[in-house]
């Protein structure tokens, strides 16, 4: 009996030791978040026979793949998508409703990264990001950088507390940053631009080269404190009529870029010390299509004309006045001060506006904006698929399409076991999953559970 009890105790101790060893597995020294603008699962699969062994194939064979990913809000663009990935929440909380919106005071478009003090900064993000929480948990010791060809992607993915964010200057094609970031980041940009003897056109290879230079020069992933690098690539096409030939070139090149980036980072940091997270911005830029030529239902919705009509309608009800200030994209902005001065119920004016707008040709639905009034209009119009929204005052056009865009979430590298998961997964669960892997808190507005 004593021998039996001793065996049980020994097995219990061994099991406990194994569990403790698993729980004490070190966190990755480096997390590389890769967002590919407009990446699609169907295109990844279509061109799979053309890939090398170390790009998409490596990720799909050795990664944990969530096949049915989606965004928990609509519409989505590059800036709002990357903000959701970084913050683990929607524009309702993080305030990044798009790449740009109208400033209520000036009624002029502002970029999501505009800043009166620094020119460019992440200050319009209303919540913390996963990289911010990493900085907090390490008391600033973690290194956080981001690289993208576009400044909105670079700045938003970096977060508030980042050491640096790098993007390409539209005027000269050179890498640049903001005085918001560290002097080390500004020095790296100068050194890199001076040492690079090639023309930079903002393609994925240029972004990858700058990313590796950042890891190398800033000594990322060299100690036991987790560092974080965010990288934004593009899979954007330009001509829907020749999508197959154009997309073949884009995806094959992207595959080679991914293979090169992964190999170079693993060589520098160690394969067991780095975790990669790859996903898509979950939308595509729709080119205008002549549906009428093929007798498919479509049309044009003139939002500026509709805004003028709405103003006349409200004037007839509440007395003359400029109740509609302006329109932007698919949104209508009301004059809240005038409505308040005249003691008109805001809910009543919204309800009456909806009654008129839903009767307009091409309008599928009208809703009050779910976002902060400082970054969005008061009425959001959804047109029927195939309809184009045109604003003759600003020459802006928007093409409506409600088709689903399939894309994955892929984890690969340190501590990740190969697995394919078909259960639907929303993009706001990436941040808490990364936070769990590196043992920090999730962003402060993130209520989504980590992916299992």
Buried (B, 14 or more C-beta within 10 A) or exposed (E): EEEEEEEEEEEEEEEEEEEEEEEEEEBBBBBBBBBBBBBBBEBBEBBEEEBBEBBBBBBBEBBBBBBBBBBBBEBBBBBBBBBBBBBBBBBBBBBBBBBBBBEBEEEEBBBBBBBEEBEBBBBBBBBBBBBBBBBBBBEEEBBBBBBBBBBBBBBBBBBBBBBBBBBBBEEEBBBBBBBBBBEEBBEBBEEBBEEBEEEBEBBBBBBBBBBBBBBEBBEBBBEEBBBBBBBBBBBBBEEBEEBEEBBBEBBBBBBBBBBBBBBBBBEBBBEEBBBBBBBBBBBBEEEEBEBEEEEEEBEEBBBBBBBBBBBEBBBEEBEEBEBBBBBBBBBBBBBBEBBEEEEBEEEEBBEBBBEBBEEBEBBEEBEBBEBBEEBBBBBBBBBBBBBBBBBEBBEBEBBBEEEEBBBBBBBBBBBBEEEEBEEEBBBBBBBBBBBBBBEBBBBBBBEBEBBE
